[in-house]
Amino acid sequence: MLLILGDLGLNEGAHLLLKRALAGVAVGDVVLVEGSAPELAVHLRGWCRAQGHEFVDEGGRLQVRRGSAQSGRWRGAERAGEATKVVEQANPTWGLAGRSATVEAGAPSFDFPLRVRDEVWAEEAARLYAQAAAAQWDPATAIPWDAPIEHPDEVEDAVVQVMTYLVENETAALIIPARFTAQIHPHFREVMQLLAIQVADEARHIEVFTRRALLRRPRLGLSTAGAQTSLKTLVDEPDFALSSFLLSVLGEGTFLSLLWFLHEFAPDPITSEVARMAAQDEARHVAFGLAHLTHHIQADPTLKERLAMAVHRRHDALAHSAGLNEEVFDALLLLAAGSWQPDDLRRGWQRIQKLESDMDEGRRKRLQRLGFASGDAAQLSSLHTRNFM
Amino acid sequence: MSNTIIMGAVAYDPKVVTIWDGFKAWFKERGLNFDYILYENYERQVESHFKGHYDVAWNSPLAWLQVKAIAEKLGRKAEAIAMRDTDCDLTSVIVVRADSEIQSVEDLRGTSIGVGAGDSPQATLIPLVHLAEAGLSPEEDLRVRRFDVLVGKHGDHIGGERDAAQALMQNEVDAACMIDGNHLLFGREGTLPSGATRIIAQTGTYDHCNFTILDDAPKPAVAQFRELLLSMSYDDPAVRPLLDLEGLKVWKEGRTDHYALLERAVARFKTIDGFVEDVASRCS
């Protein structure tokens, strides 16, 4: 085969033409190279040595005899599954390669603990990811930060206390999926991407809740030992299924009711809007938790029993803690009342009771969707942490 | 009982440990107990070879000539048993800036030339003997500026060549020396932008490193070591990353008839004479 390079040098991209020409001949066959680049013979000699081809210069007649290294490199290579289908168990040596990429043999093995499809997968993951990507919002523009705040100082203190509570809950909700994102085999990329967006969602929530709290105050409110103890049981849960059950289905599910409540009874449009934007994101987190646990339970019905035990275990662990802190409860009551008038406080109290009953009803529905009988669902719901998340 | 062989190598880069640890595991699976000793410089490694501290040396071309010369003085025999495919038929080039008035070797008279470490065959000794044989005596007919990166490593580290190339682009020297392939590499990494330099001379071909043994090496172990080396295939994913790190596609049988250019250089510049005398007297 004859390759004419003209005046293009190997230091200007001619190696691509050379590679293409060599790919067209058998190992051991010769490509005759013609060109007028002044350094062609020098560079060809060096290039062939590095690439494992033989270089022959017969009085200015430059020849390259194809070596076997390039074809050898891809012997034993493995396809990392198919582009649009996930396998039951992802191979550790596929590593970071995307689905359907050809992976060179001898690639390092990665220790991704979550590599079994049924433990992480949900058919809805791709759709939820697309939805999440499309629904990202900019905290700077999505919230009416300049809207008026006209309520009394004590109501503002209540808002700050609720925001303080939300910030620490959302921090837990950021850390947990962030940790699991790094444990999921990238073969299940839609799940990995969805969890990554979930983390970004929580980052925004932390930002807007903090910013709302500091609009009229120089610092956040109170953080109690009881609330942090409750959240720590979530952060410490090492099992992906149990963690997403406790966090996404029960915790964030319960939070949905709280955020819509805040949206409705917030004393100012800013608080109302941060709650609404966060609630929209949280709904997706709950949907994914339900979807992949449904998939997991179908593959392994014994999971249900483990989920129930996890609720009992967490309840026992928290039996001696305070649950929802009094400061948060009182702040919610004042927000729901809107004033110090006895009639308003009574109405606020009733609204809180309605909120708790909505939370319970939501939890029971979700538990039933996972296949728990209504009696079991009611009992498990009643054991959920009084800290809501 | 399985064979045991100990190799000496120079630690010119931290990757040396990765490479030989990797090969060690591969040899072990094939029934050869392989171990290695790392030296800071080739001179220590060469002397240790004659003191019997190990069985086979991974030698630079200069170290090979040192071993050969000492062996001759002591009435012993040295042999090159294997080398990399990439150790064969190298050339070095002398490069000037594209806009330089220097068109030929003769034009270098009175100018300055950047070379690698003083003990680098490819970036110093061979280019300088090429000039000397063309009638230009280093230091007398042109100024030689050495870029002494890691002396004692015999130019294994590319740093000296790169420093010389950078000095060329910064007008600190009028010419620079490097291996043919490094001219291409420096172009790709931007040290020598393409079109910015011109090659005015290319040396004859020469060979580079080899595995060297002395006549007292354990024969069965050496035979097994050599056989295993030659059987390593780039198709094998277990050794391919190691071959890539060591810069070869295949091990070849050793040959010693392509060191003539370097031999003429060390003879002309008396590069190794003192060292050879010293070691020979200490090891006789």
Interface residues (C-beta under 8 A of the other chain):
Chain A: G9 L10 N11 E12 P38 E39 V42 H43 R45 G46 W47 R49 A50 G52 F55 G67 S68 A69 G72 R73 R75 G76 E104 A105 G106
Chain B: D85 T86 C88 D89 L90 T91 V93 I179 D180 G181 N182 H183 L184 L185 G187 R188 S194 G195 R198 I199 Q202 S233 Y234 D235 P237 A238 R240 P241 G247 K249 V250
